Amino acid sequence: MCYAIGAFMGGVVATLSSDRKQIYPALIVGLALAIGGLFNPGPMLFNVLSIFVYIPFSLLGFLVSKIKKQKDFY
């Protein structure tokens, strides 16, 4: 769960710092986390399966932060 939150927030911060137009910063964050996750000490199966958490959640962070802020309704 913490891996997903970290990847999501990394995708959000990378997208907001890159002017919300390109997916590459969030993808780079996800790939960096996935590569780092492979070298984590622990069971190898857990490390391999965690790769499938980092990239999708960083891309989800990109999609959520790309939504433009709507104006007030009143």
C-alpha positions, 0 to 999 in steps of 0.5 A: 500500500505504501508503495502505491501511495509513493508512486502515486504522489511521485507521479503527481509531483512530477506532472505538476512540476512539468506543466501538466502536459507530458506523461514522461516525467511521471513515467520516469518516476515510475520506472525509477521506483520499479528499478529501485524496487528490484534491488530491495532486500526481501523475497524476490517474488515480492520485488518482481510483483511490486514492479506492477504497482509502481508504474500504473500508480505513477501514471494514475498520478499523472492522470489525476493531476492533469485534470484542470481545476474547475471554476467555482459553481456559484 
